[in-house]
Amino acid sequence: MPGISARGLSHEERRQLAVNLTRVLALYRPILDAYIIEFFTDNLWDTLPRSWQEALDGLNPPQLATLLLGMPGEGEVIRYRSVWPLTLLALKSTACALAFTRTPGFQTPSEFLENPSQSSRLTAPFRKHVRPKKQHEIRRLGELVKKLSDFTGCTQVVDVGSGQGHLSRFMALGLGLMVKSIEGDQRLVERAQRLDQELLQALEKEERRNPQVVQTSPRHSPHHVVRWVDPTALCEELLLPLESPCQGRARLLLTGLHACGDLSVALLRHFSCCPEVVALASVGCCYMKLSDPGGYPLSQWVAGLPGYELPYRLREGACHALEEYAERLQKAVPGLRTHCYRAALETVIRRARPELRRPGVQGIPRVHELKIEEYVQRGLQRVGLDPQLPLNLAALQAHQAQENRVVAFFSLALLLAPLVETLILLDRLLYLQEQGFHAELLPIFSPELSPRNLVLVATKMPLGQAFSVLETEDS
């Protein structure tokens, strides 16, 4: 999906982009605020302009992917079956024009051409216990961190929210960086330490099999620390060096691979407040978990704009995977009917207990194989209602006949979701720039593999063309 590059914008242009985003999001708030499970209870289809209904009604999922989301299948040419209203075309164009591009500077990852489950860019020991998505992420982010560390003269990398330590392990034992890993879950840290030892043994075994491969420097496993990082306070443990530097004080680089919610904000604050932190490479996620206030907005500029507010529903929508959903539309997978079934279930719940609104329904397996009444009965049981409640089968079947309308409305909301993510990340860029730091956003992962694929890179020294080097794919 096309978009705008943050690197091509001046500070003033970034501020103007924030203005434009808040205006556009305010214009389309009824779509963004809507819950798809209330499609029938709130009659969401009739909230759309009549001309939009006429353009979208009857489109099947592949047509929605091609015409609305602008993601045609391979070799497919976009051809409209009718003249679309200018207001709908304007929405589509605006959504593309104002969102940060998520297209990285490489094509579909060549590392998986030979084997879709094994990256050819990682040796077997580094692939073990790591899924393909994570293989791609740790390699791409790890290599960027290594370049950034070299450019800024960092003495230590701190991986915050390190989980099982896959990224830390690759940076330490694969790229030779001095790494401290901070994770709040004791169980994950213990597993990370076991995996460290397993990897060390595998690397030593590999060396014995290939004596011509000489390890030129001693290996250092990541140093793991169990610690929750409070986003509202500085974490002293995070700032402690593993070794005393030969000259001067430690120079730290903070990184986080999909640092959840406020954790990504904590990284920004440590970078901005602590002189020993000289560089940052952070990929955020789970925007709905941001504190409100506190996690957004961070910049004075965005906080001063009318309509800057992003309530939970909008931030949750920004976490959806647009490319993955477009692929499901192109394949017309049967699972697309889940939203329609769940919306129909909501009508039955409201009739039985009007005060029970949008209850969580634990996953119902193999939805596409169920009749709609079977799904409703299982759903009623999961929310604590009598599964034998009398059902209006004709009404349920009428809802099921509107399945493509449900999919179309959800696609509209998904088309707008990247604008919300763009505003959140733009706010972070402006926050850092307001304090005199240098910050950029780069699409680092393949969005088909990793939907949250924008890395915020910040330094306390101008790097000029170095950002172009950070973005490129190593040969």
N, C-alpha and C positions, 0 to 999 in steps of 0.2 A: 504494500500500500504506500503510495507516495506521501510526502510530507515535507516539512521544513526542517532544515538543519540548524541546530543551535549554534554551531560553529560559524555560520555565516552571518550572525546577527551582532550588531553593536549593542552596547548597554542600553541605549535609548530605544533601539528596535525591540529589544527584549521587554522593556517596560511597555511599549505600545502593544506588543503581542499579548501581554497580560491583560491590558485594557480590552482588547478585542475578544479574548477568551471569556472574560467575565460577562461581556455583553451577549455573546452568542449562547453561553450556557444559560443565562437568564431567559433568553428567548425560547429555548427548548426545554425549560425545566419541567413542564408537564410530562414529557416523555421520559426524562431522566428520573423523575420522582416516582414514577409508576412502578408497582410490583407486578411482574408478569403473572404471578399466581392469582392476581385480582383482575385478570383480563375479563372474566364474565361478571364477577360481582360488581365491578366498577365500570363495566361497559367501555373498556379502553378503546376498542375499535372506533367507536363513535366520537371519541375525543380528537381523532385525526380530522384534518380538513377533508371535505367530501372529495375534492379532486385527488388527494393522496389515496383515499380509499379506492377510487376507481383505477388509479395507476397500479396499485399494489395487489388489489384483489385478484385472486386467480393465479398469481405467480407461484410456481413451484419452487422448492428449495434451491435447485441449481440456478434458476433464473434470479432469485434473490441474491445469491452470491455474486453473480455476474453483473446484474444491473444496479442493485442497490449498494452492495459493499464494494463494487468495482474490482472484484477478484475473479476474473474469468478462469475457466479451466484451460489446460495447456492447449494452445493453438486455437482457442475459441475467440471469435470476434464479437465485441459488444454490439448488439443490435436491439433497439427498443421496439417493442411490438406496437406501441402507441406513443403519442406525444405526451410526455410527462409535464406536469405543471412546473413553472419556473421556480416556485417556492420549494418544491421537493428537490429539484436539480441544484438549487442554491444550497440546501442543507448538505447534500452529498459533496458538492465542491468545497464548501466551507470546512466540513469535517476533515477533508484531505489537506486543505491548504494551511490550516492552523495547528495541526498536530505535528509534534516532533516525529521526524522519520524514524521508523523502526527497521529500516533496511540497512544491514551492515555492508561494509565494503568488500564482501565476498559473496559468491554464489552459494547455492546449497552446499553445506559443509562437505568438502571433498574427503574428509576423514572417514566418512561412513559409506563411501561408494562401494568398497569391496565387501564390507560386512556391516549391515545396519545396526548391529549391537556392539560393535567394537571399533573404537577410534583408532585409525591407523597412525595417528600422531602421538599416541601414548603407548609405551611398552606394556607388555602383559602384566607385570607386577602392579602398575599404576591403574590398570583397568579392573583388577579384581575387586569385587564387592561394590563396584560403581556402575550405576546404570548409564546408558548412552547419553541421556540428557545431562547428567552430572559430569560425565567425561568431557563433553563439549564445554560445559561451563567452567570447570576447574582449569582446563587447558587454556581457554581464551583469557579468562580473568587472571590466571596465574602469570601468563606471559606478559600481559599488560602491566601487572604489578612489578614484574622484574624490570621491564623497560623504565617504568616510572621511578623505581628505586634507583636505578643506575643514573637517570637524569638528575635526580634531586640529591644524590649522595646519602641515601638513607642507610642507617646502621641496623635497623630492625623493622620487621613487618609485624603488625598486630592484627590478627584475624578475629574480629568480634562477632560472636554468635556462630562459632565454628562448627557446631553440631558434632558429627562423627569425625571431623577433621580431614575430610577429603581434600579440600583446597589447601589447608595448611601443610598436609603431607606432601602434596605435589610441589608446593613452593619451597619447602625445606629440603626434601630428599630428591626432588627432581630438578629444581632450579638453583639449589645452593643458597637460598636465602635464610637469614636468621629469623625465625618465626616464633611468636608467642600466640597461642590460641586461647581465647577466652570464651567460655560457654557456661551457662547457668545450670545445666542439667548434669548432675553427677553421673548418671548412667551413660549419657552420651560421651562424657569425657573418658570414662573407664573403657568404653568400647573403642574410642579413638586411640587410646594408649595401646590396646591390644592390637589394633590394626597397624599402628606404627611398628611394633615389634615384628609382626608378620611380614610387613613390607621390607624391613631391614634384612630379615632372614632371606627373603626371596631375592633381594638385590645381591646379597653376599653369595648366594648359591649361583646366581647368574654370572658373577665375576669368576667364580671357580670354574664354571663351564667355559668361559671365554677369557682366559688369562691375558689375552692381548689387549683387552679393555681395562685400562688402568684408571682407578679412581684417584684423581690428582689432588683432591683436598678431602679432609675428614668430613664425614656425614654428621649432620646435626638434626636429630628428630625435633619436631615442634615441641615447645615447652607448653604444656597444658595447664590451665588455671580454671578452677571452678569458681565462677563469680557472676552474679547478676549485675548487669550494668544499668544503673538508674539514669533514665534520660534527663532527669532534672538536676543531677549533681555530677561533678567530676569523679571519675574512678581512678584512684591513685594506682591501683594494681595495673591498670591499662597503660600507665605512663612509665612504670618502672622498667629500666633496661635489663636485658638478660646478662649483658656483659658491659663493663665500663669501657667506653670508647677510648681509643688511644689519645685523641686530641679533642678537647671541648666536651660538649654534652651530647647525649644521644640524639639522633635524628630519626624520628619515627614516621612510618607510613601506616595509616589505618586503612583496613579494607573490611568489607562485609559482603558476602554473597547472599543476596536476598535477605538482607537485614530487615527483620519483620517490624512493621509499624514504627513505634517510637525509637527502636534501636538504631534505625538509619538517621534519625534526628540527633541521637546521642553522639553518633560519629561526627556529624557536622559541628556540634557544639564543642567537642573535644578538639577538633581541628582548629576552630576559630579562637578558642580560649587558651590553648596550650602552646607555648613557643617551641617546645620540643617536637610537636607534630608538624611536619613540614609538607606532607602530601596525603592525599585521600583518594581512594578508588572504591566507590560504594554503589552497589546495585540494591535498590529498595524493593519492597513488596508489601502486601497486606496493608494497603492504605486505609482500609476501614478501621484498623486498629490504632490509628493515630489519635493521640489525645486531642480533645477539643474543649478549650483552647490548649495550646502548648506544642502540638505537633504540626499544626497548620493554622494560619499562615505563619511563616518565619520572617519574611521580609517586611520592612516598613511600607514598601511600595504597594504590595498586594493587599496588605492589611488596610490600606487607605482607599481601596477601590470599592465603589458600590457593587454589591452582588458578588463579593469574593467568597461568600460562605459556601462550603462544600459539606453538606450533612452526610451522615453515615451512608444513606442509600446511594449517593453519587460516588462516594469513595469506594464502596463495595463494587459498584458496576465497573469502575476503572481497573479492577483486577481480573476482568474476564479476558479470555484469549481470543482476540478477533480472528487471527489467522487460522487457529484450530477450528473455530466455529464455521468459518467460510469453507474449510475443507469438508466438514461434516455436511454442510449444505450442498456442496458440489456432488458429494457421494449419496445425498438423500438418505442418510442412515436412518433406520427406523426409530432410533432413540430420540430423534427430534420431537417426537410426539409427547415426550415426558412433560414439557411445560403445559401443553394442552390438557393432559390428564390431571396434572396437579391443580390447574385452574378450575377444572370441573369439580374436583374434590372439594375445593374451597367453597363452592356454592352449596354443596351438601352439608359441609361443616357449619356454615353460617345459618342454614335453616334449622339445624339441630341445636346449635348453641351460638346464638348471635354474638355473644361477647367474646367468643374464641376466634381470634383473627390471626391469620398467617402462622399457625402453629408449625413447629418443625416436624417434618415427617422423615423418619429414618428411611434410608435407601430401600426401595422396593426392587428386588432383582428382576432382570429380564422383563422390563416394562413393555417392551415392544411385542412381547409374545402374549400379553394379557388383553382381554377385552376391557373396555373402559369401566364396566360395572365391577369387574374383578379387581381392577386397580383401586377403585373407590372403596370397596369393602376392605381391602387390606390397609388402605390409608386410614380409614375410620378406626380400625383396630389399633393402629400405631399412635393415634392421638387420644386414645382412651375412650372412644365412642363405640356404640354397639354396631358391629359390622353387619348385623342383620336389619338395620334400619330400612324401611321401605324406600326404594329408589324410583325416581321418575326416569324410566329407561329412555323414553322418547326425548326428554330434555338432555340427557347425557349424550345420546347419539347426535342431537343437534349441535351440542358443543364440539363433539369430535369432528363434525363436518367442517368446523372452522379452524382446523389444525393449522392450515397454511396462513391464516390471518394471525394466529398467535405467533407463529414463527416470524412473520413479517414485522410485527410490532417489536418483538425482541431484537430483531436485526436492526431496526431503527435505533433502539437504545444502544446497541453495541456499536453502531456506527459513530455515535457521539462519545462513547466511553474514552477513547484516546485523548479527547480534548480535556477531560478531567485529569487524566494522568499528566498531560502536558502542563497544565496549570500548577499542579503540585510540584513537579520537578522544576518548572520555571521559577516558582517561588523560592526554591532552594538555591538555584543559581543566583538569583537577585540578592538573596540573603548574604551569600558569600561575597558577591561583588560590592555590596554596600559597605563591607568591612575592608575593602581593598584587596581581596584575594582574587586569584585567577581561577576560573571554573569553566568547565565545558561538559557537555553531555555527548556521549558516543554510543551508537548502537553496536554492541559488542557480540551478542549471541544471535544465532539464527532464530527469528521470532517463531518459526514453526516448532522448534525444539524447546525454546525458553521464552514464553510470552513477555515476561518482565526483563527486557533485554537492554535497557539503557543504563550505562554506567556513568555516574557523576565523578569526574576527575577534577581535583582541585590541588593547587600548589600555592606556595607563598612567594614564588619567584616566577617571572614570565618565562615561558618555555618556547614562545614563538612557534616555529614549525614542528616542534616536538610532538604536538598533539596529532599531527598527521602520521607520524611514525607509530604512535601508540595505537592508532586505528587500524593500521595495515595488518594483513595476515602474514605470518612468517612462512617462508617457503619450506 
